[in-house]
Amino acid sequence: MLDVAKRLLIPSKRSDVPPFIVMDVMAAAAQREAEGAHIIHMEVGQPAAPAPATARQAAAAALAVGRLGYTEALGMPSLRARIARHYGETYGFDLDPARVVVTTGSSGGFILAFLAMFEPGDRVALANPGYPPYRHILTALGCEPVLIETDPETRWALSPERLIAAHRQKPLKGVMVASPANPTGTMMDAASLKALIDTAEAEGIRVISDEIYHGLDYAFRAETAVKLSPSTVVINSFSKYFCMTGWRIGWLVAPEPLVRPIERLQQNLAISVPTIAQIAAEAAFDGREEMEAVKHGYEENRRILTEGLPKAGLDKFLPVDGAFYLYANIARFSDDSLDFAKRMLNEAGVAATPGIDFDPIDGRHYLRFCYAGSAQEMHEAVRRIGSWLKR
């Protein structure tokens, strides 16, 4: 009987995905704080600022009314219309609200998109380094993530040539692109993004564009893939620009033939996205002035790090184009980014994410710093890191 019980408790193979290491770092940092240490948090990609006042006020008003029921599986019609309007205001593109699907953060969008677009065994290309849940979710769904190396030659972005090379080696069914990217903060200009999309679609490779960091662009303006191809699926979220990580609210824009399949999946997997978060998200668009002020703070933090870290000893990092990340090379100090991150947390009181979370090939030589905190914290982080490295 005991052997039978043990077999019943064996987890599925699809659940055997690696941990999201940044969450482990966050837990270790919290433990150090519980022990009395003052930690500067640069590990989690999370804004320090709250959601815009307009969003919080709308949520409070909705709670005061009392009942919050289900919404339509695709999302509240008014929110979908407001998201569509955003594409006209921001990109000059007239988007049909019928193509908009409200999701539980971008994470829910990835699951819906992958399920609607791919079959088990399908190969999907990803930039390396890249956001780890892309490959972990694909693996859990029975797909095969295919990592394509990026480097200075491609300005740390997927290139049409390398995509085609991977496709010729063994056919790809999809490609995931992100600009601004996590963990690098690098961006693709409109021409480069269009060239990649055109190349992929000519080969029958479906494209998903993660645009969660749109609005947080400094080097040049981000372009949406919605404007470049009617066949691309775009995923976005209120988490980053609108500072609404804990509200778990995002959206995707799908080609018309995929909307109903995605709706059926949403009906069964989630019924609907939390109503209170949808109400707050719709009102968040009226808080753009507040969010632009937060963005200016990120720009100042970016300046502090790009000027200060080289003086502290970390003088090699990727182009800091957008988002709120700086991806630094630590090879002159260590070939073990996990150990380096642990020592920096314990000895300098600065939490950052080891590159192995984002790049299983060369991530041992990199750290990701999130600069979504205060300018005071950025100055202090530079000071602490410099003192620690010079010991």
C-alpha positions as CSV (number, residue, x, y, z in Angstrom):
1,M,0.0,0.0,0.0
2,L,2.8,2.4,0.8
3,D,4.4,1.8,-2.6
4,V,1.1,2.5,-4.3
5,A,0.7,5.7,-2.3
6,K,4.2,6.9,-3.2
7,R,3.5,6.3,-6.9
8,L,0.3,8.4,-6.6
9,L,2.3,11.3,-5.3
10,I,4.9,11.4,-8.1
11,P,4.8,14.8,-9.8
12,S,4.3,14.9,-13.6
13,K,7.3,15.3,-15.8
14,R,5.9,18.5,-17.3
15,S,6.1,20.1,-13.8
16,D,9.8,19.5,-13.7
17,V,10.8,23.0,-14.8
18,P,13.7,25.0,-13.3
19,P,12.8,27.6,-10.6
20,F,12.6,31.2,-11.5
21,I,15.8,32.1,-9.6
22,V,15.0,35.8,-9.1
23,M,12.2,34.7,-6.7
24,D,14.7,32.7,-4.7
25,V,17.0,35.8,-4.5
26,M,14.0,37.8,-3.4
27,A,13.3,35.3,-0.6
28,A,17.0,35.3,0.5
29,A,17.0,39.1,0.6
30,A,13.8,39.1,2.7
31,Q,15.6,36.7,5.1
32,R,18.5,39.1,5.4
33,E,16.1,41.9,6.2
34,A,14.4,39.8,8.8
35,E,17.8,39.4,10.4
36,G,18.2,43.2,10.6
37,A,20.2,44.0,7.4
38,H,19.4,46.9,5.2
39,I,19.1,45.5,1.6
40,I,18.9,47.5,-1.6
41,H,16.5,45.6,-3.8
42,M,17.7,45.4,-7.4
43,E,16.7,41.8,-8.1
44,V,13.0,41.8,-9.0
45,G,11.7,43.6,-12.0
46,Q,9.1,45.5,-10.0
47,P,8.4,49.2,-9.9
48,A,8.8,50.8,-6.4
49,A,6.0,53.3,-7.3
50,P,2.4,52.4,-6.7
51,A,-0.3,52.1,-9.4
52,P,-1.5,55.5,-10.6
53,A,-4.0,57.3,-8.3
54,T,-6.7,57.1,-10.9
55,A,-6.5,53.3,-10.8
56,R,-6.5,53.1,-7.0
57,Q,-9.4,55.5,-6.8
58,A,-11.4,53.5,-9.3
59,A,-10.8,50.3,-7.4
60,A,-11.8,51.9,-4.1
61,A,-15.0,53.2,-5.7
62,A,-15.8,49.7,-7.1
63,L,-15.3,48.1,-3.7
64,A,-17.6,50.6,-2.1
65,V,-20.4,49.5,-4.3
66,G,-20.1,45.9,-3.1
67,R,-20.6,43.1,-5.5
68,L,-17.9,42.2,-8.0
69,G,-19.0,39.4,-10.4
70,Y,-17.5,37.7,-13.4
71,T,-16.9,39.6,-16.5
72,E,-16.9,38.3,-20.1
73,A,-14.0,35.9,-20.7
74,L,-12.4,38.3,-23.2
75,G,-12.6,41.1,-20.6
76,M,-14.8,44.1,-19.9
77,P,-15.9,45.6,-23.2
78,S,-15.0,49.1,-22.0
79,L,-11.5,48.1,-21.0
80,R,-10.9,46.3,-24.4
81,A,-12.1,49.5,-26.1
82,R,-9.7,51.6,-24.0
83,I,-6.8,49.3,-24.8
84,A,-7.6,49.6,-28.5
85,R,-7.8,53.3,-28.2
86,H,-4.3,53.3,-26.6
87,Y,-2.9,51.9,-29.9
88,G,-4.2,54.9,-31.8
89,E,-2.9,57.4,-29.2
90,T,0.5,55.8,-28.9
91,Y,1.3,54.2,-32.2
92,G,-1.2,55.8,-34.7
93,F,-2.7,52.4,-35.4
94,D,-6.5,51.9,-35.6
95,L,-7.0,48.6,-33.6
96,D,-10.3,46.7,-33.6
97,P,-11.3,46.2,-29.9
98,A,-12.6,42.7,-30.9
99,R,-8.9,41.6,-31.3
100,V,-8.1,42.5,-27.6
101,V,-8.1,39.9,-24.9
102,V,-7.7,40.8,-21.2
103,T,-5.4,38.4,-19.4
104,T,-4.1,37.7,-15.9
105,G,-0.9,39.6,-16.4
106,S,1.4,38.9,-19.3
107,S,2.0,35.4,-17.8
108,G,-1.6,34.5,-18.5
109,G,-1.2,35.9,-22.0
110,F,1.8,33.6,-22.7
111,I,-0.1,30.5,-21.6
112,L,-3.1,31.4,-23.7
113,A,-1.0,32.3,-26.8
114,F,1.2,29.2,-26.6
115,L,-1.8,26.9,-26.2
116,A,-3.7,28.6,-29.1
117,M,-0.7,28.6,-31.4
118,F,1.4,25.5,-30.8
119,E,1.1,21.8,-30.5
120,P,3.2,19.6,-28.2
121,G,6.6,19.0,-29.8
122,D,6.6,22.3,-31.7
123,R,9.8,24.2,-31.6
124,V,9.7,27.9,-30.6
125,A,12.8,30.2,-30.9
126,L,13.8,32.5,-28.1
127,A,16.6,35.0,-27.8
128,N,19.4,34.0,-25.4
129,P,19.7,35.7,-22.9
130,G,15.9,36.0,-22.3
131,Y,13.1,35.9,-19.8
132,P,13.1,32.4,-18.3
133,P,9.4,31.7,-18.0
134,Y,9.2,31.8,-21.8
135,R,11.1,28.5,-22.0
136,H,9.7,27.1,-18.8
137,I,6.1,27.6,-19.8
138,L,6.8,26.2,-23.3
139,T,8.5,23.1,-21.7
140,A,5.5,22.6,-19.3
141,L,3.2,22.7,-22.3
142,G,5.2,20.0,-24.2
143,C,6.9,22.4,-26.6
144,E,10.6,22.7,-27.3
145,P,12.2,26.1,-26.6
146,V,15.1,26.8,-29.0
147,L,17.6,29.2,-27.7
148,I,19.3,31.5,-30.3
149,E,22.4,33.2,-29.2
150,T,22.6,37.0,-29.3
151,D,25.8,39.1,-29.1
152,P,27.3,42.4,-30.0
153,E,27.2,41.5,-33.7
154,T,23.3,41.4,-33.5
155,R,23.2,44.1,-30.9
156,W,21.9,41.5,-28.5
157,A,18.7,40.9,-30.4
158,L,17.4,38.1,-32.6
159,S,18.5,38.5,-36.2
160,P,16.7,37.2,-39.3
161,E,19.9,35.3,-40.3
162,R,20.2,33.4,-37.1
163,L,16.5,32.6,-37.0
164,I,16.7,31.2,-40.5
165,A,19.8,29.2,-39.6
166,A,18.0,27.6,-36.7
167,H,15.0,26.9,-38.9
168,R,17.1,25.3,-41.6
169,Q,18.7,23.0,-39.0
170,K,15.2,21.8,-37.8
171,P,11.9,23.6,-38.6
172,L,10.6,26.1,-36.1
173,K,6.9,26.8,-35.6
174,G,7.2,30.0,-33.6
175,V,9.5,32.8,-32.4
176,M,9.2,35.0,-29.4
177,V,10.6,38.5,-29.6
178,A,10.8,41.2,-26.9
179,S,11.8,44.9,-27.2
180,P,12.7,46.3,-24.8
181,A,14.0,43.0,-23.6
182,N,14.4,41.4,-20.2
183,P,17.1,41.0,-18.8
184,T,19.1,43.1,-21.2
185,G,17.1,46.3,-21.6
186,T,18.1,46.4,-25.2
187,M,15.7,47.3,-28.0
188,M,15.1,46.6,-31.7
189,D,14.3,49.6,-33.9
190,A,11.2,49.4,-36.1
191,A,13.2,48.4,-39.2
192,S,14.9,45.5,-37.4
193,L,11.7,44.3,-35.9
194,K,9.9,44.4,-39.2
195,A,12.8,42.5,-40.9
196,L,12.6,39.8,-38.3
197,I,8.8,39.5,-38.5
198,D,8.8,39.5,-42.3
199,T,11.5,36.8,-42.4
200,A,9.7,34.6,-39.9
201,E,6.3,34.8,-41.5
202,A,7.7,34.1,-45.0
203,E,8.9,30.8,-43.6
204,G,5.6,30.0,-41.9
205,I,7.1,30.8,-38.4
206,R,4.5,32.4,-36.1
207,V,5.6,35.5,-34.2
208,I,4.7,36.5,-30.6
209,S,5.9,40.0,-29.5
210,D,6.3,40.7,-25.8
211,E,5.8,44.4,-25.4
212,I,5.4,44.5,-21.6
213,Y,8.1,47.2,-21.3
214,H,6.7,49.5,-23.9
215,G,6.5,53.1,-22.6
216,L,9.8,52.6,-20.9
217,D,12.0,53.4,-23.8
218,Y,14.9,55.9,-23.6
219,A,17.3,55.4,-26.5
220,F,14.5,55.5,-29.1
221,R,10.8,54.9,-29.4
222,A,9.5,51.3,-29.3
223,E,7.3,50.2,-32.2
224,T,4.5,47.7,-31.8
225,A,4.4,44.6,-33.9
226,V,0.6,45.1,-34.3
227,K,1.4,47.9,-36.7
228,L,3.9,45.8,-38.6
229,S,1.9,42.6,-39.2
230,P,-1.7,41.5,-38.9
231,S,-0.6,37.9,-38.1
232,T,1.6,38.6,-35.1
233,V,0.3,38.1,-31.5
234,V,1.2,40.9,-29.2
235,I,1.4,40.5,-25.4
236,N,1.4,43.5,-23.0
237,S,0.7,44.2,-19.4
238,F,-0.1,47.0,-16.9
239,S,2.6,45.6,-14.6
240,K,5.6,47.7,-15.7
241,Y,4.8,51.1,-17.1
242,F,1.6,51.4,-15.0
243,C,3.3,50.0,-11.9
244,M,0.6,47.3,-11.3
245,T,2.5,44.1,-10.8
246,G,0.3,42.8,-8.0
247,W,-2.9,43.5,-9.8
248,R,-2.1,40.8,-12.2
249,I,-3.7,42.4,-15.3
250,G,-2.5,42.4,-18.9
251,W,-3.7,41.9,-22.4
252,L,-2.9,40.4,-25.7
253,V,-3.8,41.4,-29.3
254,A,-4.6,38.4,-31.5
255,P,-5.3,38.0,-35.2
256,E,-9.1,37.6,-35.6
257,P,-9.0,33.8,-36.3
258,L,-7.3,33.2,-32.9
259,V,-9.7,35.3,-30.8
260,R,-12.4,32.6,-30.4
261,P,-9.9,29.8,-29.6
262,I,-8.3,32.0,-27.0
263,E,-11.7,32.9,-25.6
264,R,-12.6,29.2,-25.2
265,L,-9.3,28.6,-23.4
266,Q,-9.9,31.6,-21.1
267,Q,-13.4,30.4,-20.3
268,N,-12.1,27.1,-19.1
269,L,-8.8,28.1,-17.5
270,A,-9.8,31.3,-15.7
271,I,-13.5,32.1,-16.5
272,S,-12.4,35.7,-16.4
273,V,-9.7,38.1,-15.2
274,P,-10.4,39.6,-11.7
275,T,-13.0,42.4,-12.1
276,I,-11.4,44.8,-9.6
277,A,-8.1,44.7,-11.6
278,Q,-9.9,45.4,-14.8
279,I,-11.7,48.4,-13.4
280,A,-8.4,49.7,-12.1
281,A,-6.6,49.1,-15.3
282,E,-9.1,51.0,-17.4
283,A,-8.7,54.0,-15.1
284,A,-4.9,53.7,-15.2
285,F,-4.8,55.1,-18.7
286,D,-6.0,58.4,-17.2
287,G,-2.9,58.4,-14.9
288,R,-0.3,58.8,-17.7
289,E,1.1,62.1,-16.4
290,E,1.9,60.4,-13.1
291,M,3.5,57.4,-14.8
292,E,5.6,59.7,-17.0
293,A,7.0,61.2,-13.9
294,V,7.9,57.7,-12.7
295,K,9.6,57.0,-16.0
296,H,11.7,60.2,-15.7
297,G,12.9,58.7,-12.4
298,Y,14.0,55.6,-14.1
299,E,15.9,57.7,-16.6
300,E,17.8,59.3,-13.8
301,N,18.5,55.9,-12.2
302,R,19.8,54.7,-15.5
303,R,22.2,57.7,-15.6
304,I,23.4,57.0,-12.1
305,L,24.2,53.4,-12.9
306,T,25.7,53.9,-16.3
307,E,28.0,56.6,-14.9
308,G,28.6,55.0,-11.5
309,L,29.0,51.3,-12.0
310,P,32.1,51.7,-14.3
311,K,33.8,53.7,-11.5
312,A,32.7,51.0,-9.0
313,G,34.4,48.3,-11.2
314,L,31.5,47.0,-13.4
315,D,32.5,48.6,-16.6
316,K,31.0,46.2,-19.2
317,F,27.2,46.0,-19.7
318,L,24.8,45.7,-22.6
319,P,23.1,48.7,-24.3
320,V,20.7,50.2,-21.7
321,D,18.0,51.2,-24.2
322,G,14.8,50.6,-22.2
323,A,12.8,48.8,-19.5
324,F,14.6,49.3,-16.1
325,Y,17.4,46.7,-16.3
326,L,21.2,46.9,-16.7
327,Y,22.9,43.6,-17.6
328,A,26.4,43.7,-16.4
329,N,29.4,41.5,-17.2
330,I,31.2,40.3,-14.0
331,A,33.7,38.0,-15.7
332,R,36.7,39.9,-14.3
333,F,35.5,39.1,-10.8
334,S,33.8,35.7,-11.1
335,D,32.7,32.9,-13.4
336,D,29.8,32.0,-11.0
337,S,27.1,34.6,-11.1
338,L,25.0,32.7,-8.5
339,D,27.8,32.7,-6.0
340,F,28.7,36.3,-6.8
341,A,25.1,37.4,-6.3
342,K,24.9,35.6,-2.9
343,R,28.2,37.2,-1.7
344,M,27.1,40.6,-2.9
345,L,23.8,40.2,-1.0
346,N,25.4,39.0,2.2
347,E,28.5,41.2,2.2
348,A,27.3,44.4,0.4
349,G,23.6,44.3,1.1
350,V,22.7,44.6,-2.6
351,A,20.3,42.1,-4.2
352,A,20.7,41.4,-7.9
353,T,19.7,38.5,-10.1
354,P,22.4,36.0,-11.4
355,G,22.6,35.8,-15.2
356,I,22.1,32.0,-15.1
357,D,18.4,32.7,-14.6
358,F,18.3,34.2,-18.1
359,D,21.1,32.4,-19.9
360,P,22.0,28.8,-19.2
361,I,24.9,29.1,-21.6
362,D,26.9,32.2,-20.6
363,G,24.8,33.6,-17.8
364,R,27.5,32.7,-15.2
365,H,29.3,35.8,-16.3
366,Y,26.4,38.3,-15.9
367,L,24.2,40.0,-13.3
368,R,20.9,41.8,-13.9
369,F,20.3,45.0,-11.9
370,C,16.8,46.4,-11.8
371,Y,16.8,50.2,-11.4
372,A,13.2,50.7,-10.6
373,G,13.9,52.0,-7.1
374,S,14.8,55.5,-5.9
375,A,17.7,57.6,-7.0
376,Q,19.0,57.5,-3.4
377,E,19.0,53.7,-3.5
378,M,20.9,53.7,-6.8
379,H,23.6,56.0,-5.5
380,E,23.9,53.9,-2.4
381,A,24.1,50.7,-4.4
382,V,26.9,52.1,-6.5
383,R,28.8,53.1,-3.4
384,R,28.3,49.7,-1.7
385,I,29.3,47.7,-4.8
386,G,32.4,49.9,-5.3
387,S,33.5,49.4,-1.7
388,W,32.8,45.7,-1.8
389,L,34.7,45.1,-5.1
390,K,37.7,47.0,-3.9
391,R,38.2,45.1,-0.7
